[in-house]
Amino acid sequence: MSLSEFEIERRQSNPVDMIEFVAATNDWSFERSGEDEIAMTVAGKWTDYHVSFSWMEDVEALHLACAFDIRVPELRVTEVMRLLSFVNGQVLMGHFDLWRQEDVVIFRQSLLLAGGAEPTNRQVEVLLSNALDSCEAYFQAFQFVVWSGMEAKSALDAVLFETVGEA
């Protein structure tokens, strides 16, 4: 008997229902655009982030995509790709990607829920928190590359610069 022959039925009909519950509990505005997807806008320090959770039943994963409004012009794509490589080497969970359909940078992460596992409130909150923290940490680097024409390494160094003490 192979592992693929075991079928475990999901107790809750759809993990996106849990996202809706968490969003409603936290008074986040959201839009349920379909049975398997929910979208919301979350205000950050640097910009508003467009967050989408999607249930991917075929792989039993809850996928989070977090985009911000920086359109990447064709002449900056190569440098943005360099920056993506540098940034992704620093990110522990999830990754940044260039979504070429819209030419915007997105942060993506998935929560594996194989075998009928259900997401908890805490898992959903940590998933969203990690995405927003990552976007906040690197948003300015993407701005520097796209809008200021900076090289990727210089942009990353500029946002990772830590100040110590007070002036």
KOLNUZA-251901 format. One record per atom (N, C-alpha, C): x, y, z; residue in one letter. Coordinates in steps of 0.1 Angstrom, whole numbers, plus 5000, padded with zeros to 4 digits. Example, Ala and Ser with C-alpha at 12.3 -4.5 7.8 and 13.67 -1.06 7.14 Angstrom:
BEGIN
513249435078A/512349555078A/513249675078A/512849785071S/513749895071S/512950005079S/
END
This chain:
BEGIN
500849885000M/500050005000M/500950125000M/500650224991S/501450344990S/500850454999S/501650555002L/501150665011L/500050735004L/500050744990S/499050814983S/497650754984S/497550624989E/496250554990E/495450595002E/496150665012F/495450705024F/494650835021F/493450845024E/492650965023E/492151005036E/492451135040I/492051185053I/491151305049I/489951295055E/488951395052E/489151515060E/489051635055R/489151755062R/487951785070R/488151815083R/487051845092R/486251965088R/486952075086Q/486352205082Q/486352205067Q/485252265061S/485152265047S/486252335039S/486752445045N/487752515037N/488652605047N/489952585047P/490752665056P/490652815054P/490152865043V/489953005041V/488853055051V/487952975055D/486953005065D/487653055078D/488752995081M/489553035093M/490153175092M/490653195080I/491153335077I/490053435078I/488953405073E/487753505074E/487453525089E/487453415097F/487153425111F/488253515118F/489453495115V/490553575121V/490453715117V/490153745104A/490053875099A/488853945106A/487753885107A/486553945114A/486853965129A/487553875135T/487853885149T/488754005152T/489654035142N/490554145144N/490054275137N/488854275133D/488254395126D/489054435114D/489654345106W/490354375094W/489254375083W/489354475074S/488354465063S/488854365053S/487954285047F/488354185038F/487254165028F/487654095017E/486754055007E/486953915003E/485853835004R/485853695000R/485553684986R/486653684977S/486453684963S/486053554957S/486053444965G/485653314960G/485653224972G/485253104970E/485253004981E/486652974986E/487652984977D/489052944981D/489953064982D/489453184983E/490253304983E/489653414991E/490553484999I/490153605006I/491253705005I/490853835003A/491753945001A/491554055011A/492654115015M/492454235024M/493654325022M/493454455026T/494454555025T/494854585040T/496154585042V/496654615055V/497654735055V/497454825063A/498254945063A/499654915070A/500654955063G/502054935069G/502655065072G/503855065076K/504655195079K/504955265066K/505355195055W/505755255043W/504655255032W/503755165033T/502755165022T/501555065027T/500555055019D/499454965021D/499854835014D/499654725021Y/499954595015Y/498654515011Y/498654464999H/497454384994H/497754234997H/497054185006V/497254045010V/496153955005V/496553845000S/495553744995S/495953605001S/494953535006F/495153405011F/494353315001F/494953204996S/494253114987S/494452974992S/493352894992W/493452754995W/493752674983W/494852604983M/495252524971M/495052374975M/493852334972E/493352194976E/494252084970E/494752094958D/495551994952D/496851964959D/497352064966V/498652034974V/498352054989V/497152084992E/496752105006E/497552205013E/497652325007A/498452435013A/497552565012A/497752645023L/497252775023L/498252875019L/498052935008H/499053025002H/498753175005H/499753245009L/499653385012L/500453465002L/499953564996A/500653654987A/500453794992A/501453864993C/501454004998C/502154094988C/501454184982A/501954274972A/501954414977A/502854494971F/502854634974F/502954714960F/502454834961D/502354914948D/503654974943D/504454894938I/505654944931I/505654864918I/505354934907R/505454874894R/506854874889R/507354764885V/508754754881V/508854774866V/509454884861P/509554904847P/510554814841P/510454784828E/511254684822E/512754704823E/513154834823L/514554864824L/515154844838L/514254814848R/514754794862R/514554644866R/514054564857V/513754424860V/515054344865V/516054364857T/517354284860T/517854324874T/517854454877E/518354494890E/517354454902E/516054454899V/515154404909V/515354254911V/515654174901M/515954034902M/517154014911M/518154094909R/519354084917R/519054114932R/518154214934L/517754244948L/516954134954L/516054074946L/515353954950L/516253844955L/517253824948S/518253714952S/518953744965S/519353874967F/519953914979F/518953904991F/517853954989V/516753965000V/516353815003V/516153734993N/515653594996N/516653515004N/517953555003G/519053485010G/518953525025G/518253635028Q/518153675042Q/516853635049Q/515853605041V/514453575046V/514453435051V/513953405063L/513953275068L/512753195063L/511553255063M/510353185059M/509653275048M/509253205037G/508653275026G/509753325016G/509253395006H/510253454996H/509553564989H/510353654983F/509953754974F/510053714960F/509153764952D/509153724938D/508653844929D/508953844917L/508453944907L/507353874900L/506153924902W/504953874895W/504853954882W/505353884871R/505453944858R/504153984852R/503053924855Q/501753954850Q/501354104853Q/501754154865E/501454284869E/502754374871E/503954304869D/505154364872D/505254434886D/504854354896V/504954404910V/505654294918V/506254344929V/506954254938V/505954204948V/506054074950I/505154004960I/505953924969I/505453904981F/505953814991F/505053694991F/505653574991R/504753454991R/505253355001R/504253295007Q/504553195017Q/503353095018Q/503552975021S/502552875022S/502552805035S/501352765040L/501252685052L/500752545047L/501552445049L/501152315045L/500152255055L/499052205050L/497952155058L/497552015054L/498551935051A/498351795045A/497751705056A/496951615050G/496351515059G/495151565067G/494551665062G/493351715069G/493651815080G/494851855082A/495151955093A/494452085090A/494052145101E/493352275101E/494252385106E/494252505100P/495052615106P/494452665119P/495352705128T/494852765140T/494952925138T/494252995147N/494253135147N/495753185148N/496453125157R/497853165159R/498653145146R/498553035139Q/499253005127Q/498953115116Q/497653145115V/497253255105V/497853385109V/497753425122E/498353555126E/499853555124E/500553445127V/502053445125V/502353445110V/501653375102L/501853375087L/501653525082L/500653595086L/500453725081L/501453825087L/501753805100S/502753895106S/504153875100S/504553755097N/505853735090N/505853805076N/504753795069A/504753855056A/504854005057A/504054065066L/504154205068L/505454255073L/506054185082D/507354225087D/508454215076D/508354115068S/509354095057S/509154215047S/507954245044C/507654355034C/508154485040C/507854515052E/508254635058E/509754645059E/510454535061A/511954535062A/512554575049A/512054525038Y/512654545025Y/511954635015Y/510854685019F/510154775009F/510954885004F/511654955013Q/512555075008Q/513655024999Q/514154915001A/515154864991A/514654854977A/513354794976F/512754794963F/512454924957F/512055024966Q/511855154962Q/513155224956Q/514255204964F/515555254959F/515955204946F/515755074943V/516155014931V/515255064919V/513955064922V/512955094911V/512855244908V/512755324919W/512555464917W/513755554917W/514855514924S/516055594925S/517155544917S/516955424911G/517955364902G/519255314909G/519055284922M/520255234929M/520555084925M/521755044927E/522154904925E/521554824937E/521254704934A/520654614944A/521454604957A/522754584956K/523554564968K/523554694977K/523654804970S/523654934977S/522254954984S/521254924977A/519854944983A/519654854995A/520154734994L/519954645005L/520854695017L/522054735014D/522854785025D/522254905032D/521554985024A/520955105030A/519855075039A/519054975036V/517954935045V/518354855057V/519454785056L/519954695067L/520854775076L/521154895073F/521954975082F/521255005095F/521854965106E/521254985120E/521955095127E/521155185133T/521655285141T/521755245155T/522755295163V/522955255177V/522955385185V/522255385196G/522255505204G/521355605200G/521455725206E/520555835203E/521455965200E/520856045191A/521556175188A/521256285197A/
END
